[in-house]
Amino acid sequence: QVQLVESGGDLVHPGGSLRLSCAASGSIFSIHTMGWYRQAAGREREMVAIIVTGGTPVYSDSVKGRFTISRDNAKNTVYLQMNSLRPEDTAVYYCNTIGAYRTYVPFNAWGRGTRVTVSS
């Protein structure tokens, strides 16, 4: 199995910054995509940012220009730098990883989520 451990969620004032981290571990052979999704209260989960190995990051329109996703492939870790946070960014943020086990069986794994609250 693949384990995803997220960290970095917190309470922050509007205009503030946070950095989320997500480390993947387990019997991983390769990782194709790592990304962040979020789910606000009463709403469906939505994509925030994803990064494909060797590809260009993709962002939702609502975070473009404010959030930056990056990866450390050697550590199987993905980061989300969030700047200029707004109250509407308040949500539980989930890490997602798509890849293959050492047995070459594909996986699509989710973390348990880390809560981000933007409030004055």
C-alpha positions in Angstrom: 0.0 0.0 0.0 0.9 3.6 -0.4 0.8 6.0 2.6 0.4 9.7 2.2 1.2 11.9 5.1 0.1 15.6 4.8 1.1 18.4 7.0 1.1 22.2 7.1 -2.6 23.0 7.5 -3.4 25.8 10.0 -5.4 28.9 10.8 -4.2 31.9 9.0 -5.4 35.5 8.4 -6.5 36.7 5.0 -3.5 37.6 2.9 -1.3 35.2 4.8 0.7 32.2 3.5 1.0 28.5 4.2 3.0 25.6 2.8 1.5 22.2 2.7 3.6 19.0 2.4 2.7 15.5 1.4 5.1 12.6 1.6 4.4 9.3 -0.1 5.8 6.1 1.2 5.4 2.3 0.6 6.1 -0.1 -2.1 6.3 2.5 -4.8 7.9 1.8 -8.2 7.0 5.0 -9.9 4.9 8.1 -9.4 3.1 9.7 -12.4 1.1 12.4 -10.9 1.0 14.2 -7.5 -1.6 16.8 -6.7 -3.7 18.7 -4.2 -7.5 18.8 -4.0 -9.7 20.5 -1.5 -13.2 20.2 -0.1 -15.0 23.0 1.6 -17.9 22.5 3.9 -21.0 21.6 1.9 -19.1 21.5 -1.4 -17.7 18.8 -3.7 -14.0 18.0 -3.7 -12.2 20.1 -6.4 -8.8 20.0 -8.0 -6.4 22.7 -6.7 -3.1 21.9 -8.5 -1.5 18.8 -10.0 1.9 18.1 -11.4 2.8 15.2 -13.7 6.3 13.9 -13.8 8.2 15.9 -16.3 5.2 18.0 -17.1 3.9 21.5 -16.4 1.8 22.1 -13.3 -1.9 22.7 -13.8 -3.9 25.0 -11.5 -7.5 25.7 -11.0 -8.4 29.2 -12.0 -9.3 30.2 -8.5 -5.7 29.7 -7.2 -3.7 30.5 -10.3 -1.1 33.1 -9.5 -1.4 32.6 -5.8 -0.5 28.9 -5.3 2.6 27.0 -6.4 2.9 23.3 -6.6 6.3 21.6 -6.6 7.8 18.1 -6.2 10.8 16.5 -4.7 11.0 13.3 -6.7 13.8 11.9 -4.7 11.6 12.2 -1.5 8.3 11.3 -3.2 7.0 14.6 -1.7 4.8 17.3 -3.1 4.4 20.8 -1.8 1.8 23.5 -2.1 2.9 27.0 -1.4 -0.2 29.1 -0.8 0.1 32.9 -0.8 -2.4 35.7 -0.6 -4.9 33.3 1.1 -8.6 34.2 1.1 -11.4 33.1 3.3 -12.8 31.1 0.3 -9.6 29.0 0.4 -10.8 27.5 3.7 -11.2 23.8 3.2 -9.7 20.4 4.0 -6.8 19.9 1.5 -6.1 16.4 0.3 -3.0 15.0 -1.3 -3.4 12.6 -4.2 -0.8 10.4 -5.9 -1.1 8.2 -9.0 1.6 5.7 -9.8 2.6 2.1 -9.8 3.7 -0.4 -7.1 6.9 -2.4 -7.4 4.6 -5.2 -8.8 3.7 -2.7 -11.6 0.1 -2.6 -10.4 -1.2 0.9 -10.6 -2.4 2.9 -7.6 -4.4 6.0 -6.9 -3.9 7.0 -3.3 -5.4 9.8 -1.1 -4.2 11.3 2.1 -6.4 11.9 5.1 -6.4 15.7 4.6 -5.1 18.7 6.4 -7.4 21.6 7.4 -6.7 25.1 6.2 -8.8 27.9 7.7 -8.5 31.5 6.5 -10.2 33.9 8.9 -9.6 37.1 10.6 
